[in-house]
Amino acid sequence: MIDCFGDKDLKEAYLPKLNTMEHIASYCLTEPGSGSDAAALKTKAVLDGNHYVLNGSKAFISGGGENEIYVVMARTGDDSPKGISCFVVEKDMEGVSFGAQEHKLGWHSQPTAQVNFDNVRVPASNLVGHEGQGFKIAMAGLDGGRLNIGACSLGGAQRCLDDAVTYTKERSQFGKSISDFQAVQFMLADMATELEAARALLYKAAQKVSDNAPDKTKFSAMAKRYSTDIGSKVVNDALQLHGGYGYLMDYAVERFWRDLRVHQILEGTNQIMRVVISRALLT
Ligand SMILES: Cc1cc2nc3c(=O)[nH]c(=O)nc-3n(C[C@H](O)[C@H](O)[C@H](O)COP(=O)(O)OP(=O)(O)OC[C@H]3O[C@@H](n4cnc5c(N)ncnc54)[C@H](O)[C@@H]3O)c2cc1C
């Protein structure tokens, strides 16, 4: 978002350390009262001389409390999406604070916390793009983010499919390998087929985003919805094929089952993906 919409000075100030991952940035859109209806956000930014003064809270922020940089959507104008602007905020700016780390079903290696802004004075030069452009910038960021989340689901599901193939060949019941049962073979066949179809759609959407195609947002939403639904289904089937052992922490599949579940919720829920897709079809 900084690279695509920031001016030269902002890029020079922040991109070198982000590119080397010396610094990591969080994306701050969601608030306690606005999730799916992200444009209803209430965090305010008021211009005061050479600074904007930020007040409000962001919920569920990945990397919250750990990351050095926070790309924050805040209201500078009216209640519409056009009243939203985008700012680069640093962790150490006075008035930035964090809630406790959330206790989650999965994603335990990823910190998630509320981020609070209490009269945070952000230099006006840290505005990304222009005033009122923030929601557009936030949505453009999601096109790429949704591909990433879809890809995470595909990778996790592929690993679990590979594990299920190995396990069903090794595990014996009724005097033979459970992979000799056609019911098991057909499950594996469906898992592999659906995963491949999801991968093809994700690659097509990635090409559209790379090419800045006019229908990139629709394709990104389609790929995110399909890849994350199929990813979770494949992992669930892989767990089933491990029988009771799949439910134990001795095998990796239960962790993938927990970790992939959130992909159907974040970067916009899969219901909201359908809103995005149908809106593109009908307008
Ligand atoms: C682990 C984790 C990490 C996250 N990281 C970030 C982050 O880094 N930055 C960030 O900004 N946000 C982040 N989020 C927030 C995430 O994007 C939101 O949780 C998500 O957008 C849903 O918002 P909500 O939780 O408020 O649910 P709600 O919007 O309250 O939705 C509740 C239910 O209602 C449904 N619903 C709502 N509106 C409609 C509609 N119009 N039609 C049909 N169904 C609807 C939803 O699909 C959902 O099933 C993260 C969330 C999690 C869990």
The ligand as an SDF file (V2000), in Angstrom:
LIG
                    3D

 53 58  0  0  0  0  0  0  0  0999 V2000
   -6.8310  -14.0940   13.8170 C   0  0  0  0  0  0  0  0  0  0  0  0
   -7.3840  -12.8740   13.1560 C   0  0  0  0  0  0  0  0  0  0  0  0
   -6.5050  -11.9420   12.6000 C   0  0  0  0  0  0  0  0  0  0  0  0
   -7.0010  -10.7730   12.0140 C   0  0  0  0  0  0  0  0  0  0  0  0
   -6.1310   -9.8390   11.5250 N   0  0  0  0  0  0  0  0  0  0  0  0
   -6.5930   -8.6270   11.1060 C   0  0  0  0  0  0  0  0  0  0  0  0
   -5.6850   -7.5840   10.7460 C   0  0  0  0  0  0  0  0  0  0  0  0
   -4.4690   -7.7530   10.7610 O   0  0  0  0  0  0  0  0  0  0  0  0
   -6.2040   -6.3630   10.3860 N   0  0  0  0  0  0  0  0  0  0  0  0
   -7.5340   -6.1150   10.3400 C   0  0  0  0  0  0  0  0  0  0  0  0
   -7.9170   -4.9970   10.0050 O   0  0  0  0  0  0  0  0  0  0  0  0
   -8.4460   -7.0940   10.7000 N   0  0  0  0  0  0  0  0  0  0  0  0
   -8.0000   -8.3300   11.0790 C   0  0  0  0  0  0  0  0  0  0  0  0
   -8.8880   -9.3330   11.4430 N   0  0  0  0  0  0  0  0  0  0  0  0
  -10.3180   -9.0130   11.4610 C   0  0  0  0  0  0  0  0  0  0  0  0
  -11.1270   -9.7490   10.3850 C   0  0  0  0  0  0  0  0  0  0  0  0
  -10.8750   -9.1810    9.1270 O   0  0  0  0  0  0  0  0  0  0  0  0
  -12.6110   -9.6450   10.8250 C   0  0  0  0  0  0  0  0  0  0  0  0
  -12.7760  -10.4920   11.9440 O   0  0  0  0  0  0  0  0  0  0  0  0
  -13.5670  -10.0310    9.7060 C   0  0  0  0  0  0  0  0  0  0  0  0
  -13.5360   -9.0890    8.6700 O   0  0  0  0  0  0  0  0  0  0  0  0
  -15.0100  -10.1870   10.2110 C   0  0  0  0  0  0  0  0  0  0  0  0
  -15.4110   -9.1030   10.9910 O   0  0  0  0  0  0  0  0  0  0  0  0
  -16.0990   -9.3850   12.4130 P   0  0  0  0  0  0  0  0  0  0  0  0
  -15.2150  -10.3210   13.1650 O   0  0  0  0  0  0  0  0  0  0  0  0
  -16.4180   -8.0680   13.0370 O   0  0  0  0  0  0  0  0  0  0  0  0
  -17.4350  -10.1740   12.0850 O   0  0  0  0  0  0  0  0  0  0  0  0
  -18.8510   -9.5240   11.6830 P   0  0  0  0  0  0  0  0  0  0  0  0
  -18.6790   -8.5150   10.6090 O   0  0  0  0  0  0  0  0  0  0  0  0
  -19.5530   -9.1300   12.9200 O   0  0  0  0  0  0  0  0  0  0  0  0
  -19.5780  -10.8040   11.0360 O   0  0  0  0  0  0  0  0  0  0  0  0
  -20.2290  -11.8000   11.8120 C   0  0  0  0  0  0  0  0  0  0  0  0
  -20.9360  -12.7440   10.8280 C   0  0  0  0  0  0  0  0  0  0  0  0
  -21.9190  -12.0170   10.0800 O   0  0  0  0  0  0  0  0  0  0  0  0
  -21.7030  -12.2400    8.6900 C   0  0  0  0  0  0  0  0  0  0  0  0
  -22.0670  -11.0410    7.9290 N   0  0  0  0  0  0  0  0  0  0  0  0
  -21.7850   -9.7340    8.2130 C   0  0  0  0  0  0  0  0  0  0  0  0
  -22.2530   -8.9380    7.2620 N   0  0  0  0  0  0  0  0  0  0  0  0
  -22.8280   -9.7290    6.3240 C   0  0  0  0  0  0  0  0  0  0  0  0
  -23.4900   -9.4890    5.0720 C   0  0  0  0  0  0  0  0  0  0  0  0
  -23.6260   -8.2780    4.5490 N   0  0  0  0  0  0  0  0  0  0  0  0
  -23.9800  -10.5610    4.3870 N   0  0  0  0  0  0  0  0  0  0  0  0
  -23.8240  -11.8180    4.8730 C   0  0  0  0  0  0  0  0  0  0  0  0
  -23.2070  -12.1000    6.0560 N   0  0  0  0  0  0  0  0  0  0  0  0
  -22.7110  -11.0730    6.7550 C   0  0  0  0  0  0  0  0  0  0  0  0
  -20.2000  -12.5190    8.5650 C   0  0  0  0  0  0  0  0  0  0  0  0
  -19.8830  -13.1850    7.3500 O   0  0  0  0  0  0  0  0  0  0  0  0
  -19.9720  -13.3640    9.7980 C   0  0  0  0  0  0  0  0  0  0  0  0
  -20.3410  -14.7020    9.5250 O   0  0  0  0  0  0  0  0  0  0  0  0
   -8.4080  -10.5360   11.9770 C   0  0  0  0  0  0  0  0  0  0  0  0
   -9.2940  -11.4890   12.5150 C   0  0  0  0  0  0  0  0  0  0  0  0
   -8.7860  -12.6480   13.0960 C   0  0  0  0  0  0  0  0  0  0  0  0
   -9.7640  -13.6310   13.6940 C   0  0  0  0  0  0  0  0  0  0  0  0
  1  2  1  0
  2  3  1  0
  2 52  2  0
  3  4  2  0
  4  5  1  0
  4 50  1  0
  5  6  2  0
  6  7  1  0
  6 13  1  0
  7  8  2  0
  7  9  1  0
  9 10  1  0
 10 11  2  0
 10 12  1  0
 12 13  2  0
 13 14  1  0
 14 15  1  0
 14 50  1  0
 15 16  1  0
 16 17  1  0
 16 18  1  0
 18 19  1  0
 18 20  1  0
 20 21  1  0
 20 22  1  0
 22 23  1  0
 23 24  1  0
 24 25  2  0
 24 26  1  0
 24 27  1  0
 27 28  1  0
 28 29  2  0
 28 30  1  0
 28 31  1  0
 31 32  1  0
 32 33  1  0
 33 34  1  0
 33 48  1  0
 34 35  1  0
 35 36  1  0
 35 46  1  0
 36 37  1  0
 36 45  1  0
 37 38  2  0
 38 39  1  0
 39 40  1  0
 39 45  2  0
 40 41  1  0
 40 42  2  0
 42 43  1  0
 43 44  2  0
 44 45  1  0
 46 47  1  0
 46 48  1  0
 48 49  1  0
 50 51  2  0
 51 52  1  0
 52 53  1  0
M  END
$$$$
